[in-house]
Amino acid sequence: MSLLLKGGTVYTGEGFINADVLVDEGRIVSVSPSISQEGASVIELHDQLVVPGFVDVQVQLREPGFSYKETIYSGTSAAAAGGYTAVCAMPNLKPVPDSVEHLAVELEAIRKGAKIRVYPYGAITVGQKGEELADLAGMAPDVCGFSDDGRGVQGEAMMKAAMKKAKELDKLIVAHCEDESLITPGWAIHDGEFCRSLGLIGNAPESEWKQVERDIELVREMGCRYHVCHISTKESVELVRRAKAEGLPVTCETGPHYLVLTDMELENDGRFKMNPPIRTAADRDALIAGLLDGTVDCIATDHAPHSAEEKGKGLSGSMNGIVGIETAFPILYTCLVETGIVPLEVILKALCVNPREIFGLVGGKIAEGEVADIAVLDLHRLTTIDPTAFRSLGRATPFAGWGVTAAVAMTICGGEIVYADLRTQEDDT
């Protein structure tokens, strides 16, 4: 049966219009101010916002290999609840997808368990160890790009070889930038005032931006499409800005937590520990400026679930990584849009449009003939972030207990409803 979203406000990519949206057989059939209800299942939206489903280009789904942290099913259920219709799954798995054989294990798990579209990465190096180039050519038809996420590729010659091959294959190199020679083992958070007040080992910002700088030099030589993961420093923003001004094929992302938090707001709790760490107010402000001027292309959550035990050892002993895919839009809207810091259109481009353009993914428009990957957003719903209600198996979030003013009301992927906020349905009856 056709699905009719009636009485909503539609984001067109250029602005907002009042229109109904008719979906049939997985595609958008019509976008018009008044569509006949005949033969359709009708959902009354009452001015809720209809946008392309979000895309998260950095998600840890943990299966195969670490299903006690997350599964394909739980992770994509969480993504659907967050308004996402597509995620790019990082390769820190067991086995690492560094060959056709190892990638096949992940692809089968995706086929069996995914509720939304999942695009896997292939590893850059065998076992993500940085010593031997993975089978990039063999994996290329089935991956969205290549990444050793969780570790920076330390050897310049290895990264150069990877870029050369990726260029031949017309695939992205997606880099976690971290120069291990510039970090002290056992670091806990950003090397700043709060870190020193706790007597902890700090992470210096140059450990990130120095490798961004190195890689951009290699891009200048190799011409490979290059995307920087989760940038957190003002220097990284400026390096990417200059690369873009030069016309280099360089893009980047940051996370919601880097856009709204600073290191002085942390607590000695594992739910505030991630890599890279949350940094200073100057870094946060530079990231926001980069988002506003187009330097920062995407907002990605780096959703990284761990067990309660792994996250329960404070800042010094907990594993790096937080969950964020269920809280991203409410946090961004409440902290950046409602406060007038960032226009809603900028947030939507970073969540819906730019990731698809950079990674060559389907969807991205609410228009006739487009695939029906849609999120419906309620911009007037007061809620409190409650990790116990997450669909993710992970619970560690710095935003626990925060009040937010927006929520995802519904997510549709390929024309099928994959998430619906029952509170919204109850209110509408």
N, C-alpha and C positions, 0 to 999 in steps of 0.2 A: 504493500500500500504506500502511496505517496505520503510525504510528511510536509506539512505546511507550518512554517514558523510565522505567526501572524502578529502584527502590531509591534514590531521591533524597530530599533535604530541600527542601520547597517553601515559598517565601516567599509568604504569602497577602495581604500588605499590612498585616496586623495582627500577624503573628508567623510562626512556622515549624512545619510539620507534616511527618511522614514519609509520603510518598505517591508513587504512580506517576502519570504523566501520559500520557494517550493522545491522540494527534493524528491527525486525518483530514480531508482536503479543506480544509486551511488553517486549521482551527479546533481548539480544545481540546475533545475529546469527553467526557473524564472525568478527574477528579482523585480518586483513591481509594487507600487503603492496599494494596489488592491487586487488580490488574486482570489479566484473562486474557491470555495471550500469543498466543492463537490468531489467526492471520491478520495478525499485526503484525510489523514489523521491530523487534527489541528492542535497546535500548542500555542496558547495565548501568551505573549511575551510581555505585554504591558510596558513597552518602552525599554526593555532590556536591550543590551548591545549585542549585535551579531557580528562576529569577526572571524577571519580565518583561524582554524585551530593553531595553537601555539606549536613551535618547534624548539626542542632543546637539543643543542648540538654537543652537549657533554653530560652524559648520564652513565653512572655505574649500575648495571643491572645484576651483576654478581653471579649470573648463571651462564655457563657451567662453572663449577668449582667452589663457589662460596654461597650456596643457597641458604645457609643459616643466616646470612646477612640480608638477602633479597632474592627473589626469583623473577623470572621474566613476567610471570602473571602478576605478582604483587607490585612490581615496579611499574608495569604499564597500567595497572589499575590506579596506582597513585598518580601517574602522569595524566590519565583521563580525568581524574578528579581535579587536577590542576589546570585543565583546559587544553592539554597537549594532545595533538593527534599524531605526532611523530617525534621520535627521539633518535639520537645517534648514540649508539652504545659503545663505550670505551672498551679497550681490549685487555684490561687487567683481569684476566680470567684464567681458569685452569681446565683444559690447556689454553695457552695464549694463542689467539688466532694469528699465527705467523706463517701458516701454510694452508693450502687448499684443504688438506685432511683435517687440520685443527679447526679451521673456520667452519667446516661442515657440521661439527658438533654444536657450535653456537647457532648456526642457521636452523638446525633441526629443533633446538630448544625454542627459538623464536617462533618457528612455524607452529609449534604445539601450544605455546603459552601466551603469545602476545595479544593484547586487546586493542592495540593501536599499531601504527606503522613503526617498525624498528629497523634502522639502518646501521649495520655494524661497521666498526672500523677494523682494518687490518693493522697489525703491529708494524712498526718501522723496522725493528730488528728482532732477531730470533730470541724468543723468551723475554723481550723487552730489556735485554741485557746490554745493548749497545755495542755488541762485538761483531755481529754478522748480520748482513742485510736479510730481511725476511723475503718470502716469495711474493714480492709486490705484484708482479705480472700475473701470477696465477690467481691471486685474490682479487685483482682489480675489478672484474665484472660484478662482484657481489658485495663491495664495500663502498662506503661514502667517502673514504679518505684513509690516510695512514697516520697513526699516532702511537707513541710510546707513553701515553698519558700516565702520570704518576712519577715518571722519570724524564729528565731532560736527556737528549742524546748528547753525551759528553764529547765525543770525538768529532772534530770539525770535518775530517775526511769522511767519516761515516755519514754525517748529515749531508754533505755535498753529494755523496753517492746516492743517497735516498732521494734528494731533490732532482738529480739527473734522471733517475728512473721514473719518479712521479711525473716529471715534465713529459717524458715520452708517453706515459700512460694517460696524461691529462687528468691527473688526480691531485687532490689537495694533500699537502703535508700539514698536519695539525699538531702544533708543538706545545707541550708542557715545557716551559722554559725555566730551567734551574741549573745553574752552574754549581756543581757539588764542591768545587774547590773553594767556593766563597761562603760556604755554610759550615757551621760547627755542629757535629753530631749531637743529637739530644736536644736540638732547639725546640722551643715550645710555641712562641708567638713572635710577632714583629719585634725587632730590636729597638725598643723605645722606652719611654718613662715607666709605663705600667709593668713592662717586662722586668725592668731593673728593680722596681719596688717589690716584686715578688722573689727576686733573686734567681730568675729563670734565665736560661740560655736563649738568646734572641736570633731571629732570622733577618739578615741584612737585606735591604731592598735590591742592592746590586746583584745579588744571586739570581734575581729574575731578569732585570733589565740588561745586564751584561750579555746574557745569552740571546735575548731578543735582538740586541745590537749585532751580535755575531751572525745570527741567522739572516737578518736583513741584508747584511753584506753578501751572504751566500746567494740570496734571492737575486740580488743585483747582478751576480755573475751567472746564475743558472736559469733564471727566468721562470722558476717554478711557482705555481700558486701556493700561497703560504698563509696559514691562519694561526694566530696565537691564542692559546687557551687562557682563560681566567686571569687577565692582566690585573695587577693590584697596585702598581706604582705609577707615580706621576711621570717618571722617566720613560716607562714603557709606552704610556700614552703619547708622549712627545715623539718618540722614535717611530711609532706607527704613523703619526700625523705627517711627519717628514717623508716617510716612505710613500705614503699615498700622494703627497704633493709632487713627488718625483715620478709618479705614474707606475710604481712597482705594484705587482699583484699581491698585495699584503692586506689582510683583514684581521679582525680580532674580536674578542668577546670579553665581558666581565660578568660578575655574578651579582645578584641582588644584595647579598651581604656586604660586598665591597662598596656598593652604592649608598648604603644607608647606615653603616656602622663605622666606628673608628676604634683603634686599639685602646683608647681610654674608657670605652664602654664595656670592656670585656669583664668576665667573671672567671674565677679559677675553677672552671667546669669544662669537661670534655666537649660539651656542646658548642663551645666557642673555638674549637681547635680544627684548623683546616690548612691545606697547603695549596697556594700561598696563604699566609696569614692575613687577617684584617690589619690594615695599616693606619696611617695617620689621617687627620682631617684634611691635610693638604692633598694627600693621595686620593681620598674620597672625592674631594672637590674637582680634582683634575679628571677623574673618571666621569663625573657628571658632565663636565665641560666637553669631554670627548664624545659622550653620548649625544649631547646637544649639537655638536658641529659635525657629526658623522664619522669621527675618527673611530669610535667604538661602534661596531656594526651590530653586534648581537648581545643579548643578555642570555646567558646559559647558567643553569643552577649548579653544575658540578655535583649533582645529586649523588651522594656517596654514603650509603647506609652501612652501619656496623652494628654489632650486637651491643646490648646494654653493658656487658662486662668490658668490652673493648673501649667504650666511651665513658666509663665510670671511674677513671683514674686521674681526674683533674687535667690541667693543661700540660703538665710535664709527662704524664704516663699514658694518656689516651691516644688512640690512633687518630690520624688526620682524616677529616671528612665529616660533613654534615648532610642532612637531607634537606631538600628545598623545593622539590617539584610540586608539592601541594600548597605551598605558601607563596610562591614567587609573585603571581599577579596581585593577590591582596596586599602584600607588603609594598610592591612597587607603586600601586595605585594610591594607597594610603599615605605613604611616606614621601613620594615624589610628585604625583599628579595632584592630589588634593591640596598639597602645600604650595602648589604653583611653581615648583622647581623645574619640572619636566612636563611638557605637553603630553597628553594621552597618545596623540598620533606618533610621537617619537618612541614611546614604549611599545606601541603596537608594531611599528616597523621592526623594532629590535627583536620582537617575539614571533611575529607572523611572517613578515615579508623578507627581510634581509637574510635570515638563515636559509630560506628556500632558494633565493637567488644565488647565494655563495656556494651552496652544496648541490644545486641542481635538483631539488626535490619537487614533487608534485604539489599542487595547491597554491594557496597564497592569495586568492581573490574570491570575493563573494560576487560571482557573476555567472551568467548563463553559460552552461557547458563546462564549468569548472568542477573538479572533484569536490564532493560534499564532505569536506573536512572543516568543521565549524565549531566554534566555541560561543556559548551564550553567556554574557557577563551581567551580573546584577551589581550595579554601582551604588546601591543604597541598602546594603545588608550589613548590619553591625554584628560582628562575631568576634570571638576570642580564639586565638590559635591554640589548639589542644592536641598535643602530640599523641595522646592515647587514642584519638579518633583517626589517626593517619591510616591509610591503606598500605603504605609502605611498611615493611618490617622494621625499618629504622625509625628512631624516635629523637635523635639528637639534632636539635635546631636551636639556634640562638634566639629565635622569635617566640619561644614558648611563653604563653600568657599575654602576648601582645594583642591589643585590640585593633581590629581592621574594619574598614568601611565598605569593602567590596568582596564579592565572592563569585566563583564560577557556578552558574546555574545549570548548565548542560553542556555536554561534549558529544559531538557527532563525528564519527570517522567512517568514511566510505558510505555515508548515508545511513549508518546504524547508530542508534543512541548507545554510547558506551559509558556514559555517566549522566545521572540526573540528581540534582539536589532535591531530596524529598521535602525539605522545608518549603522550597519554592512551590512545589506541586500542591502541598497542603494549603499554602496561603492563597493559591489561585482557585481553590474549590470552595 
